């Protein structure tokens, strides 16, 4: 029992945000990505709605081109920024896979959407921990157009669905140190 806890604790403590620019471009086997997504499928779910959904891009540059075009279409000539467009176009240059994670609203209206978002976020955390266990770097991003209505519309999401972010996956030699600025004792109130 202690060995299992230690293994899980070490994996959780080893998980880091790995920026796509620090990934090395080597391809992750699709089977590893599928295994990570299978872990996502075991997130907690109220009412067994299983609201997590994923769109997987095996070719990150295809995703990046679409993301940049969504940005371009959603800006005016006055607000368009060529640097932003270029950054969105190339953000996945060193990544292996890109996964769009979203919450699909179920057909049980008694379950608040807030709970569905939480469940889908737990699925993303399972993905991140699975990636860590396989020595795969992951970056969960909500930047660019990811949270804009045009993004959800482009990928065919329903009006009550919510994009949780874009996960960039790739191998890396970079392993940043873990940092917590607030001591755990300041985050917990023990009520006796």
C-alpha positions in Angstrom: 0.0 0.0 0.0 2.8 2.4 0.9 4.6 1.6 -2.3 1.5 2.4 -4.4 1.1 5.7 -2.5 4.8 6.6 -3.0 4.6 5.9 -6.7 1.5 8.0 -7.2 2.9 10.8 -5.0 6.2 10.9 -6.9 4.3 11.1 -10.2 2.1 13.9 -9.0 5.1 15.8 -7.6 7.1 15.3 -10.8 4.4 16.7 -13.1 5.5 20.0 -14.7 4.3 22.4 -17.3 6.6 21.9 -20.3 6.4 24.8 -22.8 6.0 23.6 -26.4 9.2 25.6 -27.4 11.3 23.3 -25.2 9.9 20.1 -26.7 12.3 18.3 -29.2 9.9 17.4 -32.0 10.3 13.6 -31.6 7.1 11.7 -32.3 5.2 10.0 -29.4 3.7 6.6 -30.5 0.0 7.0 -31.0 -0.5 4.1 -28.6 1.0 6.1 -25.8 -1.3 9.0 -26.5 -4.2 6.6 -26.6 -3.1 5.2 -23.2 -3.0 8.7 -21.8 -6.5 9.4 -23.1 -7.7 6.1 -21.5 -6.6 7.4 -18.2 -8.6 10.6 -18.8 -11.6 8.4 -19.3 -11.4 7.3 -15.6 -12.0 10.7 -14.1 -14.8 11.1 -11.6 -18.2 11.7 -13.1 -21.5 12.7 -11.5 -24.5 10.8 -12.9 -22.1 8.9 -15.2 -22.3 11.7 -17.8 -18.6 11.3 -18.7 -18.5 14.9 -20.2 -14.8 14.9 -21.3 -14.1 14.9 -25.0 -10.9 15.2 -27.0 -9.9 16.2 -30.5 -6.4 14.8 -31.3 -4.1 16.2 -33.9 -1.3 13.8 -34.9 0.1 16.7 -37.0 0.5 19.7 -34.7 1.2 22.1 -37.6 -2.3 21.3 -39.0 -3.8 22.4 -35.7 -1.6 25.5 -35.5 -2.5 26.6 -39.0 -6.2 26.3 -38.1 -5.7 28.2 -34.9 -3.9 31.0 -36.6 -6.7 31.2 -39.3 -9.4 31.3 -36.5 -7.4 34.3 -35.0 -7.1 36.0 -38.4 -10.8 35.6 -39.2 -11.8 36.9 -35.7 -9.8 40.1 -35.9 -10.3 43.3 -37.8 -7.6 44.8 -40.0 -6.9 47.3 -37.2 -6.6 44.7 -34.4 -4.8 42.0 -36.4 -1.2 41.4 -35.1 1.2 39.7 -37.5 3.4 38.5 -34.6 0.4 36.8 -32.9 -0.5 35.2 -36.1 3.0 33.9 -36.6 3.3 32.7 -33.0 0.0 30.7 -33.3 1.1 29.3 -36.6 4.3 27.9 -35.2 3.5 27.2 -31.5 3.4 23.4 -32.1 6.6 23.2 -34.2 8.4 21.1 -31.6 5.4 19.1 -30.3 4.3 15.6 -31.2 0.6 15.8 -30.7 -2.0 18.5 -29.9 -5.2 17.6 -28.0 -8.1 20.0 -27.7 -9.9 19.1 -24.4 -13.5 20.1 -24.0 -16.6 19.5 -21.8 -19.6 18.2 -23.7 -22.8 19.1 -21.9 -24.8 15.9 -21.1 -28.5 15.4 -21.2 -29.0 15.4 -17.4 -30.0 19.1 -16.7 -30.1 18.4 -12.9 -26.3 18.2 -13.0 -24.9 21.7 -13.0 -22.6 22.5 -15.9 -20.1 23.6 -13.3 -19.8 19.9 -12.2 -19.4 18.8 -15.7 -16.5 21.2 -16.2 -14.9 20.0 -13.0 -15.2 16.4 -14.1 -13.7 17.2 -17.5 -10.9 19.1 -15.8 -10.1 16.0 -13.7 -9.9 14.0 -17.0 -7.3 16.5 -18.2 -5.3 16.1 -14.9 -5.4 12.4 -15.5 -3.9 13.0 -18.9 -1.2 15.2 -17.5 -0.2 12.6 -14.9 -0.2 9.8 -17.5 2.0 11.9 -19.7 4.4 12.4 -16.8 4.5 8.7 -16.1 5.5 8.1 -19.7 8.2 10.8 -19.6 6.1 13.0 -22.0 6.1 16.7 -21.6 2.7 18.4 -21.5 1.5 22.0 -21.7 -2.2 22.9 -20.9 -2.9 26.2 -22.7 -5.9 28.4 -22.7 -4.1 31.1 -24.8 -4.8 32.4 -28.2 -8.3 31.8 -29.4 -8.9 28.6 -27.3 -11.6 30.2 -25.1 -13.2 32.3 -27.8 -16.6 31.3 -29.2 -15.1 31.2 -32.7 -12.7 28.4 -31.6 -15.5 26.2 -30.2 -17.6 26.9 -33.3 -14.8 26.0 -35.7 -14.4 22.6 -34.0 -18.2 21.9 -34.0 -18.9 22.2 -30.3 -22.4 22.7 -29.0 -23.6 26.0 -27.4 -23.4 24.4 -23.9 -20.0 22.8 -24.4 -16.8 24.4 -23.0 -13.3 24.3 -24.3 -11.0 23.5 -21.3 -7.8 24.2 -23.3 -5.3 22.8 -25.7 -2.8 20.3 -24.5 0.6 20.2 -26.3 2.4 16.9 -25.9 6.0 16.2 -26.7 9.3 14.8 -25.6 11.7 17.1 -23.8 15.0 17.1 -22.1 13.9 20.0 -19.9 12.6 19.3 -16.4 11.9 22.5 -14.5 12.1 22.4 -10.7 8.8 22.3 -8.8 7.8 25.4 -6.9 5.1 26.1 -4.4 5.2 29.7 -3.0 2.6 29.2 -0.2 3.3 26.6 2.5 0.7 23.8 2.6 0.0 24.8 6.3 -1.4 28.1 5.1 -3.8 26.4 2.7 -5.5 24.0 5.2 -7.8 24.7 8.1 -8.1 21.7 10.4 -11.5 21.9 12.1 -11.6 19.9 15.4 
